[in-house]
Amino acid sequence: MNVRVIACGNPYMGNDGAGLAVMERLAADHPEIDIVDGGLGGFGLILLMEGCDRVVIVDATTGMGRPGEVRVFREVPPSSLFPMSLHDFGIAEAIALARETGINAEIVVIGIEGGEIEAFSREMSPEVKAAVPIACRMVLEEIKRESVSDRTRR
C-alpha cells in the first residue's frame, strides 16, 4: 500500500506550524515514511495525492476544541476548521477537487487545534507543542492501519 503523509502549515504563523512540526519529528524518527511538505494547502495538494492508496494530511485547525486537542477525520472536515485567508483554496476544497479529478486514495486528516493563530510568530503555544508527539503517534497508527478493502478481501 502506497501511503503518503502531507504536512501543511505556515511556520511563521505560530500554532499554524503544527503540521510542519509533526513532519519534522516524523522525518527525523522515521526516515522510511513518505512525508512531504504540503505548504499552505491549496491546489498543490492534488498533485501530492496522485498515485497514493492512502493520504494522511496533518494540519492545524481552529474552532474544534481546546488548543492542543488532536482529532482524526475520516470524512472531509469542513473548511471552516482550517486557518486560511479568504483568497485561499483550502484542504477541504482540495480533497473535493481531487475526488472530481479521479483521485481515489483513502484520505485521513489529522487536525491539531491551534486556537488563536498568531501572525508573524515562529513560536507554538505549549499546548500545541505538547500535541505534536500525540499527532505523530496518530499518523503512525494511520500508516499501519489496514484499509477497509484489505479487511473485506479476507
C-alpha positions as CSV (number, residue, x, y, z in Angstrom):
1,M,0.0,0.0,0.0
2,N,1.4,3.4,-1.0
3,V,0.8,5.8,1.9
4,R,1.9,9.4,1.8
5,V,1.8,11.9,4.7
6,I,1.3,15.5,3.7
7,A,2.0,18.1,6.3
8,C,0.5,21.6,5.9
9,G,1.0,24.9,7.7
10,N,2.9,28.1,8.0
11,P,5.8,28.1,10.4
12,Y,5.6,31.9,10.6
13,M,2.1,31.9,12.0
14,G,2.7,30.4,15.4
15,N,0.3,27.4,16.0
16,D,-0.4,27.1,12.3
17,G,3.1,25.4,12.1
18,A,1.9,22.4,14.0
19,G,1.6,20.2,10.9
20,L,5.2,21.0,9.9
21,A,6.4,20.3,13.4
22,V,4.9,16.8,13.1
23,M,6.6,16.4,9.7
24,E,10.0,17.4,11.1
25,R,9.7,14.9,14.0
26,L,8.4,12.0,11.9
27,A,11.1,12.6,9.2
28,A,13.8,12.5,11.9
29,D,12.5,9.5,13.8
30,H,11.1,7.5,10.7
31,P,13.1,8.3,7.6
32,E,11.3,5.4,5.8
33,I,8.0,7.3,5.8
34,D,6.9,9.1,2.6
35,I,6.2,12.5,4.1
36,V,6.1,15.8,2.2
37,D,5.6,19.4,2.9
38,G,2.2,20.4,1.6
39,G,2.9,24.1,2.2
40,L,-0.3,26.1,2.8
41,G,-2.5,23.5,1.1
42,G,-4.4,24.5,-2.0
43,F,-4.2,23.1,-5.5
44,G,-0.7,21.7,-4.9
45,L,-2.1,19.1,-2.6
46,I,-3.9,17.4,-5.5
47,L,-0.6,16.6,-7.3
48,L,0.8,15.3,-4.0
49,M,-2.1,12.8,-3.7
50,E,-1.6,11.2,-7.1
51,G,-0.6,7.6,-7.1
52,C,-1.4,7.1,-3.4
53,D,-3.6,4.4,-1.9
54,R,-3.9,6.4,1.4
55,V,-3.1,10.0,2.2
56,V,-2.7,11.3,5.7
57,I,-2.9,15.1,5.9
58,V,-1.7,16.8,9.1
59,D,-2.6,20.4,9.7
60,A,-3.6,22.9,12.4
61,T,-7.3,23.5,12.8
62,T,-9.3,26.3,14.5
63,G,-12.6,26.2,16.3
64,M,-12.9,22.5,17.0
65,G,-11.9,22.4,20.7
66,R,-9.2,23.2,23.2
67,P,-5.8,24.2,21.9
68,G,-3.6,21.1,21.5
69,E,-6.6,18.8,21.0
70,V,-5.9,16.3,18.2
71,R,-8.6,14.8,16.1
72,V,-8.8,12.3,13.2
73,F,-11.2,13.0,10.4
74,R,-12.1,10.1,8.1
75,E,-14.6,12.2,6.3
76,V,-13.7,15.6,4.7
77,P,-13.8,18.1,7.5
78,P,-15.5,21.5,7.0
79,S,-13.1,24.1,5.5
80,S,-14.0,26.4,8.4
81,L,-11.7,24.4,10.6
82,F,-8.6,25.2,8.7
83,P,-6.9,28.6,9.1
84,M,-6.6,30.4,5.7
85,S,-7.1,33.7,4.2
86,L,-10.2,34.5,2.2
87,H,-8.5,34.0,-1.2
88,D,-7.0,30.6,-0.5
89,F,-8.1,27.2,-1.8
90,G,-8.2,25.1,1.4
91,I,-7.7,21.5,2.3
92,A,-11.4,20.5,2.2
93,E,-11.7,22.1,-1.3
94,A,-8.5,20.3,-2.5
95,I,-9.9,17.0,-1.3
96,A,-13.2,17.6,-3.1
97,L,-11.4,18.6,-6.3
98,A,-9.1,15.6,-6.1
99,R,-12.1,13.3,-6.0
100,E,-13.5,15.1,-9.0
101,T,-10.3,14.5,-10.9
102,G,-10.3,10.8,-10.2
103,I,-8.0,10.5,-7.2
104,N,-9.5,7.7,-5.2
105,A,-7.0,7.5,-2.3
106,E,-8.3,7.0,1.2
107,I,-7.8,10.4,2.8
108,V,-7.5,10.9,6.5
109,V,-7.0,14.3,8.1
110,I,-5.3,14.7,11.4
111,G,-6.1,18.1,12.9
112,I,-4.3,19.8,15.8
113,E,-6.4,22.5,17.3
114,G,-4.3,25.7,17.2
115,G,-6.7,28.0,18.9
116,E,-5.7,31.6,18.1
117,I,-3.3,31.6,15.1
118,E,-0.7,34.3,15.8
119,A,0.7,36.2,12.8
120,F,4.5,36.6,12.4
121,S,5.5,34.2,15.2
122,R,7.7,31.1,15.0
123,E,6.6,30.0,18.5
124,M,3.8,27.5,19.1
125,S,1.9,27.5,22.3
126,P,2.9,25.0,25.0
127,E,-0.4,23.1,24.4
128,V,0.2,22.8,20.6
129,K,3.8,21.8,21.2
130,A,2.6,19.1,23.6
131,A,0.2,17.8,20.9
132,V,3.0,17.2,18.3
133,P,4.0,13.7,19.7
134,I,0.4,12.7,20.0
135,A,-0.3,13.7,16.4
136,C,2.9,11.7,15.4
137,R,1.5,8.6,17.1
138,M,-1.8,9.1,15.3
139,V,-0.1,9.4,12.0
140,L,1.9,6.2,12.6
141,E,-1.3,4.4,13.5
142,E,-2.9,5.6,10.3
143,I,0.1,4.5,8.2
144,K,-0.1,1.0,9.7
145,R,-3.9,0.7,9.8
146,E,-5.4,-1.9,7.4
147,S,-7.6,-0.4,4.7
148,V,-11.3,-1.3,4.6
149,S,-10.7,-3.0,1.3
150,D,-7.9,-5.2,2.8
151,R,-10.3,-6.3,5.6
152,T,-13.1,-7.1,3.2
153,R,-10.9,-9.3,1.0
154,R,-10.3,-11.8,3.8
